[in-house]
Amino acid sequence: MGGIIGQLCAEVELPRMIRVKQLFDRDRIEGEDIPQAVFAELSRPELGDPVKPGKRIAITCGSRGVANVAIITRAIADFVKSRGASPFVIPAMGSHGGASAEGQKALIAGYGVTEEFVGCPIVSSMETVVIGQSEAGTDGEPGYGVRIDRNAAESDGIIVAGRIKPHTDFHGPYESGIMKMMAIGLGKREGADICHRNGFGRMAHMVPLFGKTIIKNAPVILGFGILENAYSQTCKFAALRPEEIAEKEPPLLEEARSHLPIILFDKTDVLVVDRIGKDISGDGMDPNITGASPCSPFITGGIEAGRTAILDLTEETHGAAFGTGAAHTITRRLFNKIDYEATYVNAVTSRGIDFVRIPCIVETDKEAVQLALRTCVGNDRDHPRIIRIADSLHTETIWISEAMEGEAKANKQLQILTEPQDWPFNQDGNLW
């Protein structure tokens, strides 16, 4: 960047960085074993036999970057076919994919969930129907007309499949998972809009309120929870009867919370995030890992970062830049990739407009880090703490500044991989 800002950035000397490995539990289901594991879970005798011959069964598929989602979805469809029924897949993602049927179908196709691969139709529509009225609150809160996808409502049965994990914007007994897949995912834009009406401060109440209404009034026959380890690898499946979801999902959420790929340091002056995207997290980057921000007042946890620099968007996010509002600096490269329609429709639906604010824009990766570091307050300027991660899903290997080396050596969950070295900026001041 030319001018005074470029000069101010150039005055900042960045510390040398050390590559370290964070050690997490590696238990997982190997890829080739996934179909068999899906069948085994769905075939448990205590589930009964909810899939009947000749029935049309809807299978949900969400918008997040769930590991092995195409293989898992195909295995569920194959199980349905093995019982003599006819499966079809429904994109269940609220307003994601630009809040259009074509966009939602294209989004899951990017994860490999195509009709050719899963072996059944993908029926994508934004049309919803009211399937019931939620309970009224004792504080005078009215009941809500709860909507779900028309094709799901008109099916003979719905298998609600989704990943269970901590949510990025609120905490409660049900966060991301089966309840939310019903309340928000199957609700499409209209249903998600109603559920978000009172903001994230009420989501811990609204999600089970809507989910229980759907269980009671829609043809839900199974919940199928997917858990991942800290390396974003499939580690567990949990099939639940409709009447079990309310009781058994919360313990699964706590199990999933123990698998988060957290950053194993308490605080940093600057957190550098190479990329954000809706495929990484609903917030672009998960504040359970990268730390709470003014954008997520109902979240606690994650690292305490004085400043955050974000360098790019993932290709899979298709220009949806939800999460820029949690940063202090971004690059011109990231800014030029923003699709405002895709970004804003999600912000409007979720009432999360703070997440799409634009922070300071600089020309290069180097300037983004330098400006973030220069504006830190109360830190040790001679020994700054900087952490660089690829994204909030992939934290097995991270970079830490030289001042943090002693802390890393004292932590048995950390393994030092390199000697301190300079940042690998190219001649343009970028990392790639």
Order of alpha helices (4+ residues) and beta strands (2+ residues): alpha-beta-alpha-beta-alpha-beta-alpha-alpha-beta-beta-alpha-beta-alpha-alpha-beta-beta-alpha-beta-alpha-beta-beta-alpha-alpha-beta-alpha-beta-beta-alpha-beta
